Amino acid sequence: MPVIYATHKLSITSISGETKPSLFTKLKSEIKDSMKRKDQMKLNVVRGILSDITYASKSVSQTTTDGVPTDQEIYVTINRAIKRRQESISRFSQAGRKDLVENEQNELNILVSYLPEQMSEKEIENKVKKIVKKLGIGGVEDSKDFSRVMKEIKIERSEAPMKLVADIVKKVLSDMNKKE
């Protein structure tokens, strides 16, 4: 009796009605493609991402009902890997290890390619200014104002690092205080 293996393709339907594969599915197929092309660096980076995803899903069970992480969860994992690479680049640069800096930079470029287009600082600043105006915040900078703006702003972690968003909110609020 032959054994039949069931495979399933995960997909997300966009607003326009077209179906595109999830990021998890894309990463799985990237492993196969990297092996075929003998691209060892990309293979190692993608395997590392999938390993981090597996580790994260075991420690915190936030995956979807079918056990596959959402794209947003994967973006968080990729952003952590990017942060680690940036720290390594900084340390290797200080130590004068240009060979290791180049390797980490190549891995960083591969990781960034999996993220959606990032919002520019100007776009974030404009969004923050609209929210400040909408909330009617003015006068003395207050931690409550900062909290209100951060709660109101709707920027996904995949669109911009939250630290950058928080820094821009602080800057906009402090600039308002300087003008008055």
N, C-alpha and C positions, 0 to 999 in steps of 0.2 A: 504494500500500500504506500503510495507516494506521500511524502510529507509536504504540506503546503505552508509556506511562511507568509504571514500577513504583514504587509507593510502599509504604512499610511503616510500620506503627504499632508503636512500641516500647511494651512494657508490662511491668509487674512484677506477679506474682501474690502477693497477700498471704496470710497464714496462713489467713484465713477463706475463701480460694478465689476471692475477687473480684479482678478485674483492674483495675489503675489505671495510667494512663499514667506514663511516667518523667518526671522533672523536665525533662529535655532536650526532650521532646515538648511538655510544658506550656509551656515558654518559647517554643518555635517558634510554638505556637498563640496565645500572648499577643501576639506581634508583629502577627499578623493582626487580632486583636481590638482592639488599640490603634489600628491604622490605621483600622479601621471607626469607632471611637468618637472618632477625632481627638484622642486623648490623647497629645500629643507628649512629655510628660515620661516617662510609663511606657514609651513606645516607645523613647526614647533610653536609658533605664536597661536595658531588656531587651536591646536591641542591644549595649549595652556589655558585659553579662554574657556574651552569646553570643560576642562578639569576644574577651573574656578567655579563655573556654573554648577557642576555636579556637587562640589563641596558646599557651595552656598545653599543649594536646594536641600541638602541633608541637614544643615544646621538650622535653617529657617524654612519651614514648609509654607512657602508663599506661591508655589507653582500652581498652574491651572489644574483643573480636575483630572486631566489626562497625564499629569506628571511632567509636562513640558513647560519650561519657564516662558514668561511673556517677554516681548521685545524690550519693554521698559526695564525689567529685571536684568536682562542681558546687557543693556546699556549701562546700568549701574556697575556691573562687573567689569565691563570694558573700561569705564572711566577710572575704576580703581587700578586696573593694570596700566593705564596711561599715566596715572599719578606716580606709580612705582617706577616706571621707565623715566619719567622726568626727574625724579629724585636721583636715580642712578646716573643719569646724564650729568647732573650737577656735581655729584660726588666724583665721578670719573674725570670730569673736566678739571676739577680742583687738583686731582692727583696727576694730571697730565697724561692720562691714558686715552689717547685719541682713537686707538683701535677699538676699545670698548665703547667709547662715546658713539662712534660710527655704527657699531652693531646695535646699540640700544636705540639710536635714532631711526634705523631701518625698521626695527620692531615697532617703534612708536608710530611710524608712518603706516604700517600695516594695520595697527589697532584703530587709528583714526579713520581709516577708510571704511570701517564698519559702522561708524556713527553717522546719524543723519546730519544734514547741514546745520552748523552751529549758528546761533544768533550773534550778531555783532554787538559790541559794547554799546554802540549808538542806538541800536534797536531796543536793547534792554533798557537803556536810559530813557528813551521815549516812552516805553511802556510804563516804567516806574513813574514818570512825570504825570502821565494820564491818570494813574491810580491815585497819586497824591492829590491831584486836582479834584478827582471824583470824590475822594474821602474828605476833602476840605481841610487837609492838614496844612498848618502854617504856624509860624511862630517858633517857639523854643523846641529844639529837638528833644524828643522824649523816647524812651525805650518802648513805650506803648505805641507811639507812631510807627516805629520800626516794625514792631510785631504786627500791627494792623496792615501795613503795606505788604509784608511778607506773606501774610495769610491770604491777601487779596490777589496777589500776583499769580498768574497761572502760566508758569514756564516749566516744562518738563525737564527732568535732569538730562535727557538726551539732547535737548536744545541748547542748554548752557549749564555749566557747573554752578551749583547753588552758592558756592563761596563767592563766585564772581557776581552773581545776582545780589547777594547780601552786601558786598562791597559797594556796588553801584547804588543800592538803596541808601546806604549810609552816606555816600558822597552827595547824592541828590538832597537828602535831608539836611546835611551840614551846609551845602551851598545855599539852600533856602534861608538858613539862619544867618549867613553872612550878608545876604542882601538886605535883611531887615534891620 
